[in-house]
Amino acid sequence: MAKAYLAPFLEEVGYERVGETLPRDYGASRLLAERQGCGPALLFKVEGSELESAGNVVDTRGKLYRALQAGSDEEAYKALLEAMSSPQPLKMVGAPRLREASRGLLSLPAVKFYEGEAGWYLSASIYIACYEGVCNASIHRTLVRGEREAVARIVPRHLWSLYRKARARGEDLPVTIVLGVHPAVLLAAASSPRLGVFEVEVASRLMGGLEAYESPIHGNPVPFGAGAIVEAWVTGIMVEEGPYVDALLTYDRVRKQPLIKVEKVYLDPDGIGHVILGGGLEHAILMGFPREAAIWDAVSKVVPRVRKVRLTPASGGWLHAVISIEKQHEGDGKSAIMAAFAAHPSLKHVVVVDSDVDPDNPWEVEWAIATRFQADRDLVLIRNARGSTLDPSSQDGLTSKVGIDATKPLEAGPGYKRGVIPGLRSWGGECRGG
């Protein structure tokens, strides 16, 4: 049975310890933004925090696949999909030795990432709640208002459903907020299995079994190894949350959200914290990968062979998809487009390309659009569809969607073939773009 400590994973993928203590305002965000996607994970101390914290933990697909013990896209997608359909029960054990934090929430690595944000945020906080026999774990940004108060953005999904049930009975919802766990637990918490499937048990399947213990006050199941746990109540008091720079690198608007009142904050002496840069690569990968898996699964049902699915980093790992397929019939490109939109309702634009085009290479994708796409026959336009409220150009989530079938005809002549230079590793390398 595995434990959810983050430190062993950092040892596995490699990390660099940052010498100086980082200020709460912009220190972590500058460091993470400058180093993301091109080096080891980072270990650092945030001013005032009692926890050493990690960042850029899974800012590359390679690191994520190490967390899933997968060697390819298909292995990783199947691992997550199978874990969501057949989660593994937790092994409940005794609690580790915990100590109470001296300054409550202010003992945690809450930071301000961008100018204009509302304040100090916890960006990797997992909320675990059990109510009427149903348990849920999901990630929510948390604005720290003081040692004992916070407010989180709770979108109307599963945690919100449990909260509304509690409020209908005049009760506050007991939650345990977890910080600093193995990335497989984070990925499971970012996924969206049906209500009633406990995401920590999804993580247990991903990790080959996971130990957990009952939280000290609420008795919620907590992954053994979490760096910090916060015993709290989601109350009926509504307060302002935001602005916050979300996945699209835009400022999410101010909303009224439930006030969170904290009972105790506990630290595991062997644990570490986690800071995820909002709008950064790690954010996009954790948020987008479960939807990539859903798109891969849906498209695979209508097209015989799906080579690769990518939700693009520039779209926050959320709004834009590029899908490469092995085309067998005319119309496969449009079938893939419709399946992708159905699998991920927030999707706004999708491009389907042939298997000789790499979705990870924007140069090749644009080349396919330039040479294999004609708007009058290859464009799919859907007006007034439900999309993502993160998109500032939408009208409260109502949007138009575009699919681009950039696959070549099955009987394509040599004019559709891209020039090949034997032995070439990359087209332009670091000089690409002029």
Summary of the structure (lengths in Angstrom):
residues: 434
radius of gyration: 22.2
end to end distance: 51.7
largest distance: 71.2
contacts: 1520
relative contact order: 0.12
helix: 29%
strand: 30%
